Amino acid sequence: MSIANKLARAELVEMVPYQSARRLFASGDAAQANNKTWLNANEAPGKGEYQVSSQNINRYPDFQPDSLLNAYSHYCGLERTQILATRGADEGIELIIRSFCRAYQDSILICPPTYGMYAISAENHGASVVTVPLIDNILDLEGLQHQVGKVKVVFLCSPGNPTGNLLPKEQIIKAIELFKDSAIVVIDEAYIEFSPEQTKTALLKEYDNVIVLRTLSKAFALAGLRCGFTLANTDIITLLSKVIAPYPISAPVAEIASQTLNTGIQQMTQRVRECNKIKTSISIWLSEQSLV
Ligand SMILES: *Cc1c(COP(=O)(O)O)cnc(C)c1O
């Protein structure tokens, strides 16, 4: 049995996800453009006097819009089957907790200081939160070892929010190996565009208990769009796909996000360069201030 199914809430393994007309009969942008009517979807007519926009917005969107998945697959170098587009990385966090933690029984592990939503999502779902604080901005591997077998999901954030630093690669691998039979290790890469060569997506091939989180909210400057990506092996993506809403990505979101991924990479890297330059000058300025 895959580690995904072994660690999942048991009822999800056999569960059949909501069978929308989109999932059953058609997917892809071509289907969006065609004129088929699905009586069971209860969509309003969108032609002629009923047309509200040129975008076929009277139709339900694909569960995972083709154009968006293709664009992110090209950007991150993974297969489409290893990608789940979500309403921000925050939804990825929530789906992971809901998929692997039984309410009032299971726990997640966080390494504070870290991103606040891991604990909030866990508490909302009735999962407990075990903390193993960072020591001098790096992992306390001994502390993590004590929690093996006691937690279902481990959240690591690299580059870290709020620390701003990367976790050493050897430490991340050590953590993944410690938990390889008993927990999913999530590497939150919300800020990876600020040091893209440090991405840990290559670990997805070597370890099946790893998930990488991404977002368009930070370096891509699209926080208002609500678009993130969960990267993992196909077993994990299949599981999370049962828990997510049937139409998580609205058509305008898919359109703006794929356009940005197809034509806006250079603008994004330019933005990152400018942010890094400003960071350096602020850090020099701060170090010259007597009160710092
Ligand atoms: C901002 C942030 C997120 C959430 O991003 P959204 O895609 O906007 O939900 C997740 N993790 C970290 C570390 C963040 O800083």
Ligand as a Chemical Component Dictionary entry (heavy atoms), coordinates in Angstrom:
data_LIG
# 
_chem_comp.id                   LIG 
_chem_comp.type                 NON-POLYMER 
_chem_comp.pdbx_formal_charge   0 
_chem_comp.three_letter_code    LIG 
# 
loop_
_chem_comp_atom.comp_id 
_chem_comp_atom.atom_id 
_chem_comp_atom.alt_atom_id 
_chem_comp_atom.type_symbol 
_chem_comp_atom.charge 
_chem_comp_atom.model_Cartn_x 
_chem_comp_atom.model_Cartn_y 
_chem_comp_atom.model_Cartn_z 
_chem_comp_atom.pdbx_ordinal 
LIG C1 C1 C 0 1.772  33.500 2.220  1  
LIG C2 C2 C 0 2.124  32.121 2.637  2  
LIG C3 C3 C 0 1.304  31.025 2.361  3  
LIG C4 C4 C 0 -0.091 31.147 1.780  4  
LIG O1 O1 O 0 -0.132 31.634 0.543  5  
LIG P1 P1 P 0 -1.529 31.769 -0.239 6  
LIG O2 O2 O 0 -1.219 31.090 -1.528 7  
LIG O3 O3 O 0 -1.771 33.220 -0.375 8  
LIG O4 O4 O 0 -2.597 31.054 0.505  9  
LIG C5 C5 C 0 1.714  29.774 2.711  10 
LIG N1 N1 N 0 2.890  29.590 3.338  11 
LIG C6 C6 C 0 3.710  30.617 3.624  12 
LIG C7 C7 C 0 4.990  30.343 4.305  13 
LIG C8 C8 C 0 3.346  31.912 3.304  14 
LIG O5 O5 O 0 4.146  32.925 3.658  15 
# 
loop_
_chem_comp_bond.comp_id 
_chem_comp_bond.atom_id_1 
_chem_comp_bond.atom_id_2 
_chem_comp_bond.value_order 
_chem_comp_bond.pdbx_ordinal 
LIG C1 C2 SING 1  
LIG C2 C3 SING 2  
LIG C2 C8 DOUB 3  
LIG C3 C4 SING 4  
LIG C3 C5 DOUB 5  
LIG C4 O1 SING 6  
LIG O1 P1 SING 7  
LIG P1 O2 DOUB 8  
LIG P1 O3 SING 9  
LIG P1 O4 SING 10 
LIG C5 N1 SING 11 
LIG N1 C6 DOUB 12 
LIG C6 C7 SING 13 
LIG C6 C8 SING 14 
LIG C8 O5 SING 15 
# 
